[in-house]
Amino acid sequence: MNLRVIKKDIEYFIGEFIDDCTLFVCLNPSKDADQVASIISEAVDLYNDLRDKVNHPEGENLKLFYNGIRKEMFEKLDGLCEKLSAAISK
């Protein structure tokens, strides 16, 4: 796993999620924008947390560490997607 690739993946996937959130708010101004804004804030916090972890790796096996970061990213993004879906369905 290349460090540059995982940094780009973090930026791409979380950026796309934030774009989806902002697109929803723009297309549905009557929906609760505050709840979506809090979800966006969580996504930004996730981005910052993952970038900090990637920039300061722990342990001797970096491949395992970066695979764990990637897994954590997708699990947390799934959780954020579920929150967004719940906000949209209201």
N, C-alpha and C positions, 0 to 999 in steps of 0.2 A: 504494500500500500504506500503510495507516494503522498507525502505531506501536502504538497500543492493540490493534489486531486481531492483530498478530504476537505481541505479548506474551501475549495470551489464548490464541492457538494453541499457543504453546510450553507454557504452563501446562496447557492441556487435554490435548494429545497425550501429553506426558511423564507427566502425572498419571494418565491412563488406563492407560498402560503399567505404571506402578508399582502401580496398583490391581489389574491383571491378575496381576502377580507375587505380590502379597500374598494374593490370592484363591487362587492355585495352592498357596501354602504352607499356607494354612488348610485347604484341602480335601484336601491330600495330605501329612499330617505325616510319613509314612514316607519321603518323597523327601528329597533332599539340600537342606536349607534354606540351608546355608552358600553353596552355589553361586548360588542365587537371590538371596541377600542381597548377594553381590558384584555381581550384575547390577543390582540396585536401586541400589547405590552408584554404579555407572557411570552410571545414568540420572539420579541426583541431580547428579553432576558435569557431565553434559551440560546439564541444566537451568541450573545456575549459570553455565556457560561461555556458553551462548546468551544468557542474560539480560544478562551482562556485555557481550557483543558488541553487543546491541541498544541498550543504554544508552550505549554509546560508539561510535557509527558512524564508519566510516572512509571516506574518498573523497568525491567531490563528487556522484556519482550515488547518491542514497539508495535509489531504487527498485531499482536493480541490487543494491545491498548487501543490502537486506532480502530480495530474492528469493533471493540466495545463502544467507542465513541459513536461510530456509525449506527450501531444497534440502538444506542440510547437516543440518538437523534430521531430515528424513525419511530421508535416507541412513543416519544414525547410528542412528535408531530401528529401521530395518530390520535393521541389524547386531545390535542388542540383541534384537530379536525372534527372530533366528536362534539367538542364544546361549540364549535362554529355551527355544526349541523343542528344542535339543540337550540342555539340562538336563532337560527334561520327558521326553524319550524314553529316558533312561537307566533 
